[in-house]
């Protein structure tokens, strides 16, 4: 990744657990010329072969000039003959690097500030994934601001964000090098302790990784490596909370200064849990931004107090406001509305890749409110604390009887009051063609051994009515066995 950007090449990535169709939906649009791929991945205690997927993907990308297979799992064979290109060559890693000249001087390409550095992708929920082009200088300036001023990441810091290479937090993590931080990279499940690290030498008997189930694998890693800044998803912290795990009771973490959470809103109860489960001196930074801006609109600040359910502050230099449906600025009122940015910022995309990229880019972010970036998050700003409260996605706003509210209001309430019974929840709006109004539907995933019954439904509805309002009460409450989430923990 860093080598590619030093040459002025454009980098894009997809994690090894992504299926061939999803990968091709993205890569066919950008027509890559060089593909680096793992031979396998190690997750949840097992090796997972990747080469069959690579062969399918490579055969469909007619622009490829080279495929390089990395021996990520040396116990898995690499059959280069299984990969066929319409033109070009297939290399293993050693044959590829042997063509270089290690003694030659490193030359970093000097390019314009808006030169493309990364292509990231939208989720593709409303059609083909959008290929979002980010510039080199804008990304670097934004990340260094967030690291240095919002997170106190300086030389000597040890930064670890548990993330796939697809998520924008991977790029955010790598930029920590610009602040002098040491980066910790991790491959595998966060709930398995990796008891051996694979050697790149295939003849080494220790080259096969091993792991054992361990819900506290990440706290152990923090302790063993002296990590100072740890980033994860809200879903991960919620998992620990639901299991009532208290790592600080058995695992010393004296170096830990900050914990960052993103991907979905962090429930107020989880804020309190983190300060019971981890050192009480940490700065818990619930943060928000997105692939679209490869950075943050709402950030942490070690100088400010932490309020449960709130993101500490708006990003420095980010002209974030809250608009009502008519485009009125309601930030100061504390009312709920759409998160917008009313002035440019360094990490805006330069365009979308492909034909009509600029037009599609403007339509995606500037059509809702003329000349104003519409991010798609439903939020409110607490006028007392200045904190940002995430209420869900704008396109997922619930509107029964014309009253708008975010699904996170329901999630947080249910998980706080029914933590012993309900493991997770999903809240959506349903309006069929024959319906006069929208109905709020609440799905509940029960804790193991806990029963879903009419008494629970009555209690949930009564709690929502009491704590929120009669308009918030779900019309339908049903049980489900799983809550669908993305690889980053987003519902």
Beta strands, then each sheet from edge to edge (+ up, - down):
strand 1: 34-38
strand 2: 40-43
strand 3: 46-49
strand 4: 66-70
strand 5: 89-92
strand 6: 116-121
strand 7: 131-135
strand 8: 158-161
strand 9: 182-184
strand 10: 192-196
strand 11: 210-213
strand 12: 229-233
strand 13: 258-262
strand 14: 283-286
strand 15: 288-290
strand 16: 295-299
strand 17: 313-314
strand 18: 320-323
strand 19: 337-341
strand 20: 351-352
strand 21: 373-381
strand 22: 388-393
strand 23: 422-430
strand 24: 439-446
strand 25: 476-479
sheet 1: 1+ 4+ 5+
sheet 2: 2+ 3-
sheet 3: 6+ 7- 20+
sheet 4: 9+ 8+ 12+ 13+ 14+
sheet 5: 10+ 11-
sheet 6: 15+ 16- 17+
sheet 7: 18+ 19- 21+ 22-
sheet 8: 23+ 24- 25-
end
